[in-house]
Amino acid sequence: MTLADEKQGFSKRLKEAMRKARVEPGSPTRIAREFNLRYHGDPVTTQAVRKWLAGEALPSQDKIRTFALWLDVPPQWLRFGEADRREIRATARQETATYRVETAALTKKFELLSESHKRMVLELVHALLRLEGKQ
């Protein structure tokens, strides 16, 4: 399999996973924005998403992992197209269960928010903590 075939295969699986997750693959700008809310590294550009969807480029493994968590598919399936459906679901559940937030990256992104959005986030966190009886 050539690199061009790998890129096309990834693009096809990414679009398939997006459709199943009810994420419209037709808007690279929206996908980049939603992706960046979930990704703890440097933000991706609309152009990068366009290339992934067109089969012109492959994202790095950490970005594939973020897509996989977001779209509820295993990263190895998203990247290589391997594994049967039962294995895919079990792996996705296991990876979601072991997901850990990088506090430093989260703090950095929080600081980029406007004051009104920071208040909203804090109110949401407080509400969730009250629901879980931890506040």
Number of C-alpha atoms within 10 A of each C-alpha: 5 7 11 13 12 18 21 19 17 26 23 18 18 24 19 16 20 19 13 12 13 10 16 13 18 11 13 19 16 15 20 18 14 13 19 18 12 15 18 19 13 8 13 16 15 16 12 17 23 20 16 21 23 15 19 18 19 22 17 9 12 13 19 20 20 17 22 22 18 18 21 20 27 27 24 16 20 24 22 13 15 13 13 9 12 8 14 19 14 13 19 18 15 12 17 16 9 8 9 8 9 10 10 10 13 15 10 11 14 14 10 10 12 10 11 9 12 14 12 12 14 12 12 12 12 14 13 13 12 11 10 9 8 8 9
